[in-house]
């Protein structure tokens, strides 16, 4: 491309307000001419998927759009979807109403990366194992959510993430309290902070739209205290704003007691199913022998601490947006992002107005949220 042509394209881009789909294609993943882009959607997300398809074409990428029925946390993706991912596209958009669906083949026989890490889904293997793919996944996305939260100042978001990353360096534990009753301490020694900063332009990067969180996987079995979810919660069949808080008491690093109203019963039902189903999968040869016990244990693991950083996000009862909201943090029950706690679920739950204090080896501390307000000035 000549200088004149480049300048003309830049002037055209700056003079026209980009749509949310065009912002994602241009600014978030940076689609290049000729790149293969796989878009996987459900009928209910067709409009968003088609907007992305047309935006990819506008940026001269090569899009492929395919549909499957809605998938819950326990369902498998269609074989055709897995086969399409095996073609190793440069970019994949998973535009799902609930979930993309599990990878039956990789669950039975996980992929192994060069560093020895194992992956039970081809999507994760290409993204985090081989690091050849860029990805976006949007479980529960709606047109309203996309329009409100996708067009934000991504440079400011990235700056917040980078400042938090510096503060998390060398932290050994994190103490979280909240007005609703949460009082929990997590061990993060050896763990690294991860970002959903909206910059997915390099191979091996990806995240949600809406973007806007940092998150870390607690050391397995070393989270102690009580979590009171008082915002919203993910269940196997979808997300809900909580009418009655759910209290989870931890013992030896895992969820021991769950109390509350009907939503607490709904959470326990999801966890119980995640504890029992692995034995059926193992008997059917869909899990490696001996894995069922591990999957059962990790169904009560605390797999994530996340902090919301998107100023346009609100608590709406849709976790894709809720976990990005300012003045919140979230804890996930189930598998983590360091791939050492495999199980069938990853259930996010939001805590309102937390105070988060980082603790270091020398005994010093640093408060990064105070009653939900960020304290990370430069």
CORPERA-V254824 format. One line per field, one symbol per residue. psi: psi as a letter, one per 40 degrees, with the letter a starting at -180 (. if undefined). A space follows every 50 residues. Layout:
psi = ???
This chain:
psi = hiddddddddddddehhiidddddddddefhihehhhhhhiideeddddd ddddddddefigihhiiiiihadeiiiidddddddeegidihhggidcid iihdddddgiihideeiihehdddddddcdfeiiihhgheiidddddded gigddddddddddddddeheidihhhiideehgihiheheiihiigeegf eiheiiaihiigiiiihihhefhiahhhheciihideaiihhdhihhhhi hfeihdhhiaaddddddddddddddddddddddeeeiihedddddddeee iheihihheheeiiheehddddeeiifiiihihaiaeeffghaeighihh hifihhhihideeiihhdhhfehhgfi.
